[in-house]
């Protein structure tokens, strides 16, 4: 997310806020607003400006975490398509490809 | 194989097999030497190492521990024992609370200008020395090996070290202000919020 290529594309659509789930006071309360059961880390959600969840990283097979398996990347793509206002199809394709490449490098 | 299984069989209450015939002692096989992991990179630029660690600490709202030492210094090399000790590894100081930097200072005769920039006056007989930095790179605390002297020669006491780390770790951040700020910014810019729960590790 912080990479030079990816960060500006995500910034077209999102204001990113990273919360240290284990250390930050109130982190668990914020997560509970969006999902009942505590998830593994990382867990993420896309929200609108009023704090309403648009979609989150718990897909049909559970929390995708950092998306690496094909079905996890597919869920992330669905998330982007659900939330998009500013991202183009090319942007989404780029983000998906960057995940696939990161996975191949592992 | 039988000899290797013998203790297991005895523990399990099985009958011990008859003694195996004495084997002719085999010629010793020389094993390749295990590479020793060096803590201190003697070609790295400690300024750059510290800058990277401070950037990471800022992102995670944690602190940096700079260990000034040398691979040639026995007490510096023994720092791994402190890291592995339950008092230090249990609370996960080095995965959750501190970014760790090993800054090579030779026998207190190398990179001294970098160390002195953090107010460290290094002596060869007091390595490793330690500097805690906050997320802006400002000095929070300084210490030397003498502050953590263990019972054994050239050892560091894990209990004393854990107390030092606890006393100097960053206060737990509050999740609400950055969360609210992100929502406010997103609303203003017509964007969405990417809310990401993670951990420093």
Interface residues (C-beta under 8 A of the other chain):
Chain A: X1 X2 X10 X13 X14 X15 X16 X17 X18 X19 X20 X21 X22 X23 X24 X25 X26 X27 X29 X30 X31 X34 X39 X41 X42 X43 X44 X45 X46 X47 X48 X49 X50 X51 X54 X83 X85 X86
Chain B: X59 X60 X61 X96 X172 X173 X174 X175 X176 X178 X179 X181 X182 X183 X184 X185 X186 X187 X188 X189 X190 X191 X192 X193 X194 X195 X196 X197 X198 X199 X200
